[in-house]
Amino acid sequence: MIGDTVARRASQWCYGGIWGMVTHWLLVPNEPPRLEGADDQSVQHFRPAEGYLRYLKFYFWIGLVAIDVALTIAWIVIFVASPFAGIIITPLALGLIILPDIVAYVAIHLRYDSTWYVLSDRTMRIRRGLWQIHETTITYDNIQNVAVQQGPVQRYFGIANVIVETAGGGAFSPKGNASQSSGHTGLLEGVDNAEAIRAMILDKWKGSKSAGLGDDLQSTARNLDVGPSWRPEQVEMLQQIRQLALRLAR
C-alpha cells in the first residue's frame, strides 16, 4: 500500500509536469472525440472502468517484480565478485531499477486517460493511443455481432470487454486481439457494465433506420398490400441492393 501510494504521487507529479508537456507537445486530446452531425444530447462518452486501471497495474507489478528482482540479483552478483565494480555501477543499477518503473507506471495512467468510447444514436467511435492515435468509427448499420469477453483475471477485477464485429471485421483471438482483415472490429476494453453496454448497442442497432435487417422493407411491403407476393429471395436481393446504394452514397 505504501509503495503504491508513493508511486501514485510520483506518477501524478510526472503526469502533471514532464508528461504533461509531452502530451501537450504530441497534441494528445484530453477530451472525448466528437461525432459530426450527432445530437449532443444523445451522445454518451465514457472511459474504461477504474477496475481496468487496477487490472493494468496488476500486470505492471508482476513485470516490475520479475525484472527488478533479476536486476537486483545481477547487481549483487557483480558486487560480490568485485565490490569496487559493484559500487561503481550502483547508480546505474538504481537507475535501471527505478526509472523504468516510474515511466511504465505513468504510461499506464496515460493509456487509461487517452482511451475513450463514444456512442451516438447512429455511430460509435473508439479512440486510444498516445504516440499514434487510433480512432475507429462504426455505424450501427454494419454491425453483425456484439459479444462480451471476460477472462478469469478480468472477472476478479470486475471488468470485461465488449467486442463489436462488423461486416468484413476480423475474428478475435482468445487474447482479444483482432486478426488482420478488412473492415472494422471494435473493442471496448475494461468496462464494468459490459452486458448493459452490449444491450445498449443492440438497441441502437435495432433502432437504426438503416439497420439492414429488412424490417423497413417488410413494413413497406405491408403498406403496399403486396406482402404475400414478396418471396424471401426477393427481399434478400432488395436488401443487398439497398446496402450497396448506402455504401455508394457515403
Secondary structure as the mmCIF struct_conf table of DSSP 4:
data_model
#
loop_
_struct_conf.conf_type_id
_struct_conf.id
_struct_conf.beg_label_comp_id
_struct_conf.beg_label_asym_id
_struct_conf.beg_label_seq_id
_struct_conf.end_label_comp_id
_struct_conf.end_label_asym_id
_struct_conf.end_label_seq_id
HELX_RH_AL_P HELX_RH_AL_P1 ILE A 2 GLY A 16
TURN_TY1_P TURN_TY1_P1 GLY A 17 GLY A 17
HELX_RH_AL_P HELX_RH_AL_P2 ILE A 18 TRP A 25
TURN_TY1_P TURN_TY1_P2 LEU A 26 LEU A 27
BEND BEND1 GLU A 31 GLU A 31
HELX_LH_PP_P HELX_LH_PP_P1 PRO A 32 ARG A 34
TURN_TY1_P TURN_TY1_P3 GLU A 36 GLY A 37
HELX_RH_3T_P HELX_RH_3T_P1 ASP A 40 SER A 42
STRN STRN1 GLN A 44 PHE A 46
HELX_LH_PP_P HELX_LH_PP_P2 ARG A 47 ALA A 49
HELX_RH_AL_P HELX_RH_AL_P3 GLU A 50 ALA A 81
HELX_RH_AL_P HELX_RH_AL_P4 PRO A 83 ILE A 88
TURN_TY1_P TURN_TY1_P4 ILE A 89 ILE A 89
HELX_RH_AL_P HELX_RH_AL_P5 THR A 90 ASP A 113
TURN_TY1_P TURN_TY1_P5 SER A 114 SER A 114
STRN STRN2 TRP A 116 LEU A 119
BEND BEND2 ASP A 121 ARG A 122
STRN STRN3 THR A 123 ARG A 128
BEND BEND3 LEU A 130 GLN A 132
STRN STRN4 HIS A 134 THR A 139
HELX_RH_3T_P HELX_RH_3T_P2 TYR A 140 ASN A 142
STRN STRN5 ILE A 143 GLN A 149
HELX_RH_AL_P HELX_RH_AL_P6 PRO A 152 PHE A 157
TURN_TY1_P TURN_TY1_P6 GLY A 158 GLY A 158
STRN STRN6 ALA A 160 THR A 166
TURN_TY1_P TURN_TY1_P7 ALA A 167 GLY A 168
HELX_LH_PP_P HELX_LH_PP_P3 GLY A 169 ALA A 171
STRN STRN7 PHE A 172 PHE A 172
HELX_LH_PP_P HELX_LH_PP_P4 SER A 173 SER A 173
TURN_TY1_P TURN_TY1_P8 PRO A 174 LYS A 175
BEND BEND4 GLY A 176 GLY A 176
HELX_LH_PP_P HELX_LH_PP_P5 ASN A 177 ASN A 177
STRN STRN8 ALA A 178 ALA A 178
HELX_LH_PP_P HELX_LH_PP_P6 SER A 179 SER A 179
BEND BEND5 GLN A 180 GLN A 180
BEND BEND6 SER A 182 GLY A 183
STRN STRN9 THR A 185 VAL A 191
BEND BEND7 ASP A 192 ASP A 192
HELX_RH_AL_P HELX_RH_AL_P7 ALA A 194 GLY A 207
TURN_TY1_P TURN_TY1_P9 LYS A 209 SER A 210
BEND BEND8 GLY A 212 GLY A 214
HELX_RH_AL_P HELX_RH_AL_P8 ASP A 215 ASN A 223
TURN_TY1_P TURN_TY1_P10 LEU A 224 ASP A 225
HELX_RH_3T_P HELX_RH_3T_P3 GLY A 227 SER A 229
HELX_RH_AL_P HELX_RH_AL_P9 PRO A 232 ALA A 249
#
